[in-house]
Each structure stands twice: as C-alpha cells, then as structure tokens.
Amino acid sequence: MLFSGEYDERAAIVSISAGAGGLEANDWAEMLVRMYLRWAERHRFGTEVLDRLEGESGGVKSATLAIEGRQAYGFLRAERGVHRLVRISPYDAQKRRHTTFALVEVLPEVEDDVEVGEIPDDELKIDTFRAQGAGGQHVNKTDSAVRITHIPTGVVAQSQNERSQHQNRELAMKILKARLLERRLQERERERAELKGEHVEAGWGNQIRSYVLHPYQMVKDHRTEHETSDTNGVLDGDLDRLMLAELERVATETHAEPTAA
C-alpha cells in the first residue's frame, strides 16, 4: 500500500531552501513555493505560510508551509530532496543558461507531545530578532521573530510571520518538534538501510528531480525515470503522477521479498 506509513495520513510541513546563486536561486525557491501551494489547492487542502524569508533582491531564501489535508504527508514525502532547475535566466542580460538548486524538506505534523516528549528548557536556545520583509514593508519594529535551537541535536526552527513574539514562538516550537520527529524517522531508515547493507547518502545528496526549461521542456524524476514535457502543468501543481511513481517505487522496494543467499 502506498499510504501505509505511520504518519502518512497526517498534515505536512514543507520547507523550501534556495541553494547558492542569489536572485536566480531565490526565484527558483519561490517557484517551488507556488508549485506546492497550487498542488494543495488542487486537492482542496488548507495551507498556511509558517515562515518566509525574502531574498534581498526578490524571491525567497527559505519558506515553511503547513499543508492540511488527508494524506498530505503521505503524498508530499515523495518530494524530499534536491530539485534542479535548468533555464535561460530572466535575470541574465546575456541570456545564458543557468542551473539552480533548491532543497525541499517534508515533515509530518506532530499531533501531541507524546511523540517527541517534553523538551526541557535547558535544551533550548531561544533567540529573538526583528522580522524581515520585502522592501521594508510589513516589518515589525520590535524583536518579534523567534529562532529556537535544540542544543543536543543542533536542529533549528524559526518563525517571523506573526506579529507577536508569543505566536512566533508557538509556531517555531511546532516546526522544531516536527523536525525532531523527522530526524527520528531518518535515524530509523538509516538503521534499516545499514542492516540491509545499503549505502546511505548524507546531506543534500544528488538531485531527485530536474526541471529543464531550455533547450527543451522536460521534468524528469531521477529516482523513477518518470518524465513529462508538461513543465507548465507541473510547475502549476500537477504533481500527482510524479509523486505516485516515487511512492510506488518505495512501496515496491519496501515489500520486496529478500533474495535467497
């Protein structure tokens, strides 16, 4: 079954981070934010922007979205990894082709404190800072933004979209707990992979999917080899076929019978 995972029925928290490359990378991250919001809209899922850090000249450096709906995490876990864009940059006066990367992280929403447990105050480092906005608009004049670091693991979460420090702290804790739960799930996966003798790639790793807009139109998932020339549709949120191909691949590998020695 494609949605038999422990947390597949839950809402999801999606974080998008621009890679190196300035405005071009920030624009790609913003395109991905729109893509996932449009995907959620197609499914009639609720969405909320939990955090958004604007790029200095446009686009976004990073954004965190909450997507509420049945099996939101089950679908979106297929999107974890590095996404690669190839196009003629609209910001390049010489009209050269650019390759840009962004990292997508997908976390299951934590429903109660039992899953992660109470986090002692002495394990948390809480920083406040002034929220940033595009072009100086909608910027609070007080230090309402909150960044929380879980000291034992180094996991960090922040929120700056809300006007009050209290609301931002609540949202940052929500994101932090989701990150800690995802970390636990990843550790389980690593343990299983090591028992099976598989190589586990740490860090960003290689891209999972390429979106090529020049010299031809093609979106290709490198894990499943599934591809489509409908780049506009994919970037407008038509992701189900790509997601389902990856979920089927994972389900097949998970339930494959071990080969006899």
C-alpha positions as CSV (number, residue, x, y, z in Angstrom):
1,M,0.0,0.0,0.0
2,L,1.2,3.5,-0.9
3,F,0.0,5.2,2.3
4,S,0.7,2.6,4.9
5,G,3.3,4.6,6.7
6,E,2.9,5.5,10.4
7,Y,2.4,9.2,9.6
8,D,1.1,9.2,6.1
9,E,-2.5,10.3,7.0
10,R,-1.2,13.5,8.6
11,A,-0.8,17.1,7.6
12,A,2.6,18.1,6.4
13,I,5.2,20.8,7.0
14,V,7.1,21.6,3.9
15,S,10.4,23.7,4.0
16,I,12.0,25.1,0.8
17,S,15.5,26.5,0.9
18,A,17.3,28.2,-2.0
19,G,20.7,26.9,-3.0
20,A,23.6,29.2,-3.9
21,G,23.0,31.5,-6.8
22,G,21.5,34.8,-5.5
23,L,18.4,36.1,-7.2
24,E,18.2,33.1,-9.6
25,A,18.2,30.6,-6.8
26,N,15.7,32.7,-4.7
27,D,13.4,32.9,-7.7
28,W,13.5,29.1,-8.1
29,A,12.7,28.6,-4.4
30,E,9.7,30.9,-4.9
31,M,8.6,28.9,-7.9
32,L,8.6,25.8,-5.8
33,V,6.6,27.5,-3.0
34,R,4.0,28.4,-5.6
35,M,4.1,24.9,-7.0
36,Y,3.3,23.2,-3.7
37,L,0.6,25.8,-2.8
38,R,-1.1,25.2,-6.2
39,W,-0.8,21.4,-5.6
40,A,-2.5,21.8,-2.3
41,E,-5.2,24.0,-3.9
42,R,-5.9,21.3,-6.5
43,H,-6.5,18.8,-3.6
44,R,-8.6,21.4,-1.7
45,F,-6.1,21.2,1.2
46,G,-5.7,24.0,3.6
47,T,-2.4,25.9,3.6
48,E,-0.6,28.4,5.8
49,V,2.8,30.1,5.3
50,L,4.5,29.5,8.7
51,D,7.7,31.3,7.8
52,R,9.1,33.2,4.8
53,L,12.5,34.8,4.5
54,E,12.6,37.1,1.5
55,G,15.5,37.4,-0.8
56,E,17.3,40.7,-0.8
57,S,16.5,41.4,-4.5
58,G,13.4,39.2,-4.8
59,G,12.2,35.7,-4.5
60,V,12.6,33.8,-1.2
61,K,15.7,32.4,0.6
62,S,13.5,30.0,2.5
63,A,9.9,29.3,3.3
64,T,8.0,26.9,5.5
65,L,4.4,25.8,4.6
66,A,1.8,23.9,6.6
67,I,-0.4,21.8,4.3
68,E,-3.5,20.4,6.0
69,G,-5.4,17.5,4.4
70,R,-5.8,13.7,4.5
71,Q,-2.6,12.0,3.4
72,A,-0.8,15.3,2.8
73,Y,2.4,13.9,4.3
74,G,1.9,10.6,2.6
75,F,1.9,12.4,-0.8
76,L,4.5,15.1,-0.1
77,R,7.1,12.8,1.4
78,A,7.9,11.9,-2.2
79,E,9.2,15.4,-2.7
80,R,12.0,15.3,-0.2
81,G,15.4,16.1,-1.7
82,V,17.2,18.5,-4.1
83,H,15.2,19.9,-7.0
84,R,17.2,21.2,-10.0
85,L,16.2,23.9,-12.5
86,V,17.8,24.5,-15.9
87,R,16.7,27.5,-17.9
88,I,17.7,30.7,-19.6
89,S,17.8,33.1,-16.6
90,P,15.5,36.1,-16.9
91,Y,18.0,37.9,-14.7
92,D,21.0,37.4,-17.0
93,A,21.4,40.2,-19.6
94,Q,23.5,37.8,-21.7
95,K,20.7,35.2,-21.8
96,R,22.9,32.4,-20.6
97,R,21.6,29.1,-19.4
98,H,21.7,28.7,-15.6
99,T,21.4,25.6,-13.4
100,T,19.9,26.2,-10.0
101,F,19.2,24.0,-7.0
102,A,16.7,24.1,-4.0
103,L,16.2,21.8,-1.1
104,V,12.8,20.5,-0.1
105,E,12.2,19.0,3.3
106,V,8.9,17.4,4.3
107,L,7.9,16.7,7.9
108,P,4.9,15.1,9.4
109,E,2.9,17.4,11.7
110,V,3.3,16.5,15.4
111,E,-0.1,15.9,16.9
112,D,0.8,15.8,20.6
113,D,3.8,16.0,22.9
114,V,3.9,12.3,23.5
115,E,5.6,11.6,20.1
116,V,8.5,13.9,20.8
117,G,8.2,14.3,24.5
118,E,8.6,17.3,26.7
119,I,11.7,19.2,25.8
120,P,13.5,20.6,28.8
121,D,14.1,24.4,28.8
122,D,17.8,23.9,29.3
123,E,18.0,22.0,25.9
124,L,16.6,25.0,24.1
125,K,18.4,28.2,22.9
126,I,15.8,30.9,22.1
127,D,16.8,33.9,20.1
128,T,14.6,36.8,19.1
129,F,15.2,39.2,16.2
130,R,13.5,41.7,14.1
131,A,11.3,40.2,11.3
132,Q,12.4,40.9,7.8
133,G,10.1,41.8,4.9
134,A,10.3,42.6,1.3
135,G,11.2,46.2,0.5
136,G,10.8,47.3,4.2
137,Q,7.1,46.6,4.1
138,H,5.2,44.9,7.0
139,V,8.3,44.8,9.1
140,N,7.8,44.8,12.9
141,K,9.7,47.4,14.8
142,T,10.1,45.0,17.7
143,D,12.1,41.8,18.1
144,S,9.0,39.6,17.4
145,A,10.7,36.9,15.3
146,V,11.9,33.8,17.1
147,R,14.6,31.2,16.4
148,I,14.8,28.1,18.5
149,T,17.8,25.8,18.6
150,H,17.6,22.3,20.1
151,I,21.1,22.2,21.7
152,P,21.6,18.4,21.8
153,T,20.9,17.9,18.1
154,G,21.6,21.3,16.6
155,V,18.1,21.3,15.0
156,V,16.9,24.8,14.3
157,A,13.4,26.2,13.6
158,Q,12.2,29.8,13.3
159,S,9.1,31.9,12.7
160,Q,8.7,35.5,11.9
161,N,5.4,35.8,10.1
162,E,3.2,36.5,13.1
163,R,3.1,39.9,14.7
164,S,3.6,38.8,18.3
165,Q,6.6,37.1,19.7
166,H,4.4,34.6,21.6
167,Q,2.7,33.4,18.3
168,N,6.1,33.1,16.6
169,R,7.4,31.1,19.5
170,E,4.5,28.7,19.3
171,L,4.9,28.2,15.5
172,A,8.7,27.8,15.9
173,M,8.2,25.1,18.5
174,K,5.7,23.3,16.2
175,I,8.2,23.3,13.4
176,L,11.0,22.2,15.8
177,K,9.0,19.2,17.1
178,A,8.2,18.2,13.5
179,R,11.9,18.4,12.6
180,L,12.8,16.3,15.7
181,L,10.2,13.7,14.7
182,E,11.6,13.6,11.1
183,R,15.1,13.2,12.5
184,R,13.9,10.2,14.4
185,L,12.3,8.7,11.3
186,Q,15.5,9.3,9.3
187,E,17.6,7.5,12.0
188,R,15.2,4.5,11.7
189,E,15.7,4.5,7.9
190,R,19.5,4.6,8.3
191,E,19.4,1.7,10.7
192,R,17.3,-0.3,8.4
193,A,19.5,0.6,5.4
194,E,22.7,-0.4,7.3
195,L,21.1,-3.7,8.2
196,K,20.4,-4.3,4.5
197,G,23.9,-3.2,3.5
198,E,22.7,-0.2,1.6
199,H,24.8,2.9,1.1
200,V,23.2,5.9,2.8
201,E,23.9,9.3,1.3
202,A,24.2,12.1,3.9
203,G,23.5,15.8,3.4
204,W,21.9,17.2,0.3
205,G,22.9,14.3,-1.9
206,N,22.1,14.4,-5.6
207,Q,19.0,16.0,-7.1
208,I,15.9,13.9,-7.1
209,R,14.3,15.7,-10.0
210,S,15.3,18.1,-12.8
211,Y,13.0,20.7,-14.4
212,V,14.5,21.6,-17.7
213,L,13.0,24.7,-19.5
214,H,15.8,25.1,-22.0
215,P,16.9,23.9,-24.6
216,Y,13.8,21.6,-24.3
217,Q,10.8,21.2,-22.0
218,M,11.1,18.3,-19.6
219,V,10.6,17.4,-16.0
220,K,12.3,14.1,-15.1
221,D,12.4,12.3,-11.7
222,H,15.8,10.6,-11.5
223,R,14.6,8.0,-8.9
224,T,11.8,6.6,-11.1
225,E,12.8,7.8,-14.6
226,H,9.2,9.2,-14.8
227,E,9.2,12.2,-17.1
228,T,6.8,14.7,-18.8
229,S,7.1,17.5,-21.2
230,D,4.3,19.4,-19.5
231,T,6.6,21.7,-17.5
232,N,4.0,24.4,-17.1
233,G,1.5,21.9,-15.7
234,V,4.0,20.5,-13.2
235,L,5.1,24.0,-12.0
236,D,1.4,24.8,-11.7
237,G,0.9,22.0,-9.2
238,D,0.2,19.0,-11.4
239,L,2.5,16.7,-9.4
240,D,0.4,13.6,-8.6
241,R,1.8,11.4,-11.3
242,L,5.4,12.2,-10.3
243,M,4.6,11.7,-6.6
244,L,2.7,8.4,-7.2
245,A,5.5,7.0,-9.3
246,E,8.0,7.6,-6.5
247,L,5.6,6.2,-3.8
248,E,5.1,3.1,-5.9
249,R,8.9,2.6,-6.2
250,V,9.4,2.9,-2.5
251,A,6.5,0.6,-1.7
252,T,7.8,-2.0,-4.1
253,E,11.3,-1.9,-2.6
254,T,9.9,-2.0,1.0
255,H,7.7,-5.0,0.3
256,A,10.1,-6.9,-2.0
257,E,10.9,-10.4,-0.9
258,P,14.5,-10.9,0.2
259,T,16.5,-12.9,-2.3
260,A,17.8,-16.2,-1.2
261,A,21.5,-16.4,-0.5
